């Protein structure tokens, strides 16, 4: 069997009652998290302008813009709703393949459920299987890229897996919810691949581009589905042809069928991690180390003389470089590890409020501290066997009275999904609601109760969100 046929069978033929309770619970958890970060993202830079553009373009009334309620073509609604999810960079991540996944899967499912209403269990199943399709591809994509050792910057040579690979899962979601045939789904996957794109330059340049990149893949996936439904054909050797995904984007041969069809005792949605801070996931371990260091030593900003930050590889990574304010202060802070460390040392936390443009501009002391932090390739004073470990992040502070304080954290352990249970997500959800000031706690409680019992609902109503 070809890989594409296996993925189609997985997406379309898996019965809802064949999905485990653990997977359904995880789906509800990440769904609640995603809705929370949508509220937090609604008023972030670039969103209102993009909403107005979508409304100005108009078109067929298929799916709603989140919170605004205006109905526009599904592909455009999926695009802007994805941007809202991703704007605060507070949405989930799958640590094993460096992907934001719900920013592509969820807005696709919402748009399709408005076109073709479904039950709560069918909606959750579409999320679970869309994630499964994307992550099975992404895990091999990362593994084979790493084996080649020909690229820089985390995921293949600056390519952005959330936008390149996320769209395959979106096609799977749409095909399942819109009852698209296997033949047409095969064409849709090929049509999506013809549009697949995305790189990290917008991130490195501190632009607003990155928050919209998963949305580009949602838009392209829905275009692909609608074109395929009109019998437009797409390539069928999307994953194992001469110019298929792996040779083109990872410079490696396609995986064997046995690799992508590996039997597991879990669904990949169970391994999604919930973000603790509204910044790039690559910053989180250093941010947490700084917070822990400040709390454990009752450290105050005025006590600090000098700070070292050890990131794997030293300076030059996607977030490990000296802090510099750009024309987009939020993007400058979100994707800069020293800034997260400075927040941790200054406030013992790093919240949504700290990443607002106006707050970053006003907070001169944090910016000054961030700029002064030295990034080093090795952990100062650590034993030889760990000082260069590629999973350890360390914050070292020399105080004005000569004390040396240090906190070392394991990046892999910080991102363990079981560290963020449903209770953690509930608290984060209410925090996002309070920050947004868009709805009151009574409405938030209604959303929470609805999601908790969603699999029992005979009809899913996205308007309740």
N, C-alpha and C positions, 0 to 999 in steps of 0.2 A: 504493500500500500504506500502511496506517496504521502509525504508529510501534509500536504494541503488537504488531502482527503481525510486523514486522521483528525486534523483540527476541525474540519467541518462536522465530522461525526461527533466529536466531543461537544461542540457548540450546539448542535441541533438535535442530536439523538439522546443526550443524557436526560433522563427523566427527573422531574423535581423530587420524587420520592427516593431517588438514588443518591441524592446529595445529603451529606451528613448533617446532624444537628450542630456540630462544631462549626461547620462552614456557614450555615444559616446565621448562627450567633455572631460569627465574625463579620458577616455581611452587614448585619444590623449595626454592629459597632462602627465599622468604617463608614457606613452610610450616615450615621449620626455625626461623626466627625466631619464628614464632607459638608453636610448641611451647615454645621457650625461655622466652618471656615468660609462658606459662601456668604454668610451674614457678615463675617469679619472682613471679607474681601470686597463687599459691594461698593464701599466708598473709597477704595484705594486708588492711587493715581492711574489714570488711563482708562478706568472702567466706565465712568459716566460718559466720557467722550465717545467711547466705542459703542455704548448702548444707543446713544443718540444717532450715531452713524447707521446702525442696524435698523433703527426705527425709520430713519429718513429714507433708506433704501426700500423699506416696505416689502411687499410681495405676498405670496400665499400665506394665509393664517393657519399655520400647522402646529407650532409649539411656542411656549411662553418664555419670555425673558424673566429670569428669576427675580422675584419680589416686585418688579415693575409690572408684570402681568401682560404686557403687550405681546400679541401673537404675531410671529413672523415665520418665514420659511425655516423648516427644521434644522437645516445645515447651519444657518446663521444663528439660530437660538442655541444650538449645541456649541458653536464657536464662542459666543459671548458668555454663556454660562460656565464654560470651561475656564475662561479668563477670570471670571469672578472667583471661582474655586482656587485658582493658582496665584492670585494677585498678592496675597500676603505671604506666600511661600510657607504656609502653615499646614498645607495638606499632606496626606500620608506619603510614605515611601516604602518601597520593597528593598530592604537593605542588601539582599543577595544579588540584585541586578541593577541597583542605582536608578530606579524608576519611580517617578510619581505616576500612580496608576489610576486612581479614581478621578483625576482631572480629565481623563479621556473616557473612561467607562461610564461614570455616573451621568454626565450631561447627555451622552448618547442614549442611555436608557430612559432618562426623563423625557427627552424629545420623542422617542419612539412610543412611549407609553401614552403620550397625548394623541398620537396618530392612531394607534391601535390599543385601546384600553386592555389591561391585563389584571390578573389577581396579584395579591401581595407576594405570594410564594413564587409566582412566575417572574415578577420583577426582581426579587432577590436572587433567583436562580440565574437570571440573565447577568447580573453583576458577578456572581461567582464564576460562571463559565467564561465570561468575557475576560476576567482577570486571569483565569486559567490559561486561555489561549495566548494572551500577551506574555505572561510570565514564563510559560514553557519555551517560547521563542527567545525571550530576553535572557534567560539563564544560560542557554547554549551560546547565544550571541556574545555574552560577556566572557564565558569560559573559553571559547575558541579565539576570541580577540586577545585575551590575556596570554594564551599559549603562543600566539604569534609574536608577541612582544615588539610590535612595530609601531605602537601608538603612544601618545602622551595623554594626560588628562583623564583619568578615570575611565570613562566609557568611550568607545572607539574613536580615538584621534580627534576628540572635540565634537563628534556626532552626539546628538541628544536622543537617548533611547526613548524617553517619554513621548516624544513626538514622532519618531521614526517607527517604533514598534507598537506603541500604544494604540495606534489606529487599527491594527489587525484585530485587537480585542474589541474595538468599537464596531468593526464590521460584524464580528460574531454576535455581539449584543443586538445590533439592529436586525440581523438576519433572523435571530430567534424570536424577537418581539414582533417583528413585522411578517412572520411566517413566509420568509423567502425560501425558495427551493434550494436544494443542495447545488444544483447546476448553476443557478444564478449566484449563489454565495461564492462558489469557486471563481466566477468571473469578478465578483465584487472584491475579493481578496487581491486578485491580480490588478484590478483597476486602482485599488488603494495603493498597492506597491508602486504603481506608476507615478504616484504623487508623493510618496513617502520622502520626507526631508526634515532637516533640523540640525542645528549645530550650536555650539556654546559661545560664539563670538558676541552675541547680544548680551550674554551674562558678563563676559570679561570687560565689555565696554560700558557696563552699568546702565543699560538702557531698559525701557519698559517692554522690550521685545519678548523676553523669556516668559513672562506671565501669559502671553498669548500663544506660545508655541504648541502646547498640548491641544489648544483649541483649533489650530490649523489642521491637526490630524483628525479631530472630530468632524470638522467640516468636510475634509477629504474623504473620510470613511462614509459619511452619509451621502455625499455625491456618488461615491462608488456604488453604494447600495441602490440608489435610485436609478443610476445609469444601467446597472446590471438588471434591474427589474424591467427595464425597457429593452432587454435583450442586447445591450451593448456588451461585447465580449472583452475579457481581460486575459492576460497570460496565466497559464495553469501551472507553470514551473516556477512559481513565485519563490519557493524555498529550496529547490534543488536543481535549478537550471544553471546554465553557464554564466548568465548575468543576473542571478537571483540575489536575494538579500545578503547572504553570508559572503559570497565572493566580492560583491560590490561594496558593502558597508563595513565588513570586518576583515576583508582581504584574506579569507580562509575558505576552505572547501565546505560545502553544506554538511549538516549533521546527518548521521545515519538515522533511519526511521526508528530504530530501537532506542536512540537517545532521547528523542522528543516524546515518544510514547511510553516512557518509563512508568511503570505502575507505582503509585504512591499511596500511603495510608492517610493522606491529608489533601486538602485543596489549598492552592497557593494563597487564596484570600486569607487563610489563617496565619500566614507569615507576613502579612502587611504590618508595618510599624507605624504608630501614631506619633506625630511630631510634638515635641515638648516646647519648642521655641519657634517663633515666626521668622525663620531664617534658613539658609541652605543647610541641608542635613550634614554636610561636611564640616560645618561650624559647631555642631551641637556638642560634641565631646569636649572640645576646648572650652566652650561656654559653661558647660556643667562643671568642669574641673575648676574654673575660676570661681563659680558660685560656692562650690564645696570648700575651696581654699579660704575664701573670705569668711564663711560661716564658722568653719572649724577653728580658725585662728582669731576670730573676732577682728578681722583686718579691716581697716578703714582706708579710703583712698589717700588721705593725707599722710598715711604711714608709709606709702610706697615710694621707693627710690628708683627701682628698676624692675622691669618685667621681661621674662623670656617665655616664648611660646614654642614648644616643640611640636611640629606637625610632620608626619611621615614624608620624607623627601625634602624637608626644609622649605625654603621659599620657592615660589614659581608654580604652585598648584592653583586650582580654580578659586580657592579662598585664602590661600596662605601667601599673602603679600602685604606690604605696608598699607595701612588705611589712607585713602585719599578721597576727599569729597568730590563728587561729580555733579553734573546738572540734575541728576536724579538721586538725591540723598538716600532715599529708601533703598534703592538698588545697591548703592555703594555699601550700605550697612548690612543688608541681607546676605551679601555674598563676600563677606570679609570676616575671617576668623578673629583677627585682633579686635575688631569692634565688639564682637560677642564676648570676648574675654574682658574687655574694658567695661562693658555693661555688668558682667558678672561680678567683677571686683568692686564696681562703684555702687551697685544697687542690690547685689545678691539675687538678682533675677533678670530675666530678659523677656519682656512682655510686648504685646501688640503696640501699646502706647509708646514704647521706646523706639519703635521702628517707623513712626510717622515722620513725614518730611519736616514738619514744623518743629517737632521735638528734637530731631537730629541736628537741625540748624541751630536750635537754641542751646543744646547741651554741649557747650564748648569744652567743658572739662573732660567728658567722656571721649570726645573726638581727639583731644590733645593726648590723653592717655593711650588711646588706640594707635595713634601715629607713633608713639614712643616705643611701642612693644617690638622687641627684636625676635624675629623668627629664626630658629636654629635647627640644624638637621639631626642633632643628637640630644638625648635627655641629659642635662647637666648633672654630674655626680652619680649617674646610674651605673649599675654593673654592666660589663661588656656584653653580656648575653641579652640584655633588654634595651640598651641605650639606642639601638637602631631599629627596634621592632616596628614592623609596618602597621601594627594595629594599636599602638600606644600613643596617646596624646598627653602632653605635660605642660603645666603652667608653673613657672618658677618665679617667685617674688623675692627680691632683696629689699628689706625694709630700711628705713633711714637710720635705725639703730643697729644695723648690721646683721639682723636675723635672715636666714635663708629658709623660705617656706616653699613647699612644693606639693603639687597634687598630680598624680598620674592616673589616667583612666584608660580602660580598654574599650576602644571604639566598638568592637564586636558585641561586647556585653551590654553596652548602653542601648543598642538598637534591638535587643531581644523583644519580640512582640508581646510576650507575657508580662512585660513590665508596664504595659499600658492596657489595663483591663477596662471593662465597660464603665466602672465607677470613675476611673480616670478620665474617660472620654466624656462622661456626663458633666464633670466639673469643667472640662475644657469647653464643652458646648455652651454652658451657661456663661462662661467667661467671654466667649465670642459674641454671644447675644448681648451682654452688657456693654461690650465695647462698641458694637454696631449701633445701638440705640434705635434700631428699626422696629423691634417688637418688644412687648413686655414679657415678664416671666410667665404669665398665664398662657400666652400663646406658645411660648417655648415649652412649657409643660405639656401642652396638647400635642406638640410635635413629638416630644420624647415618648409619650404614652403610645402614640400611633406607631412609631417605629418599633417599639418593644414587642408589639403583637402583630406586626405587619404580615407575617406568614399566614396568619389566620383570616386576613381580609380577603373577601371574595372579589373585591374590586379595589385596585390601587388608585388613589387620588393624589396626583402630584401637586395639585393646587393647595392642598393642606400644608405643604411645606413652606 
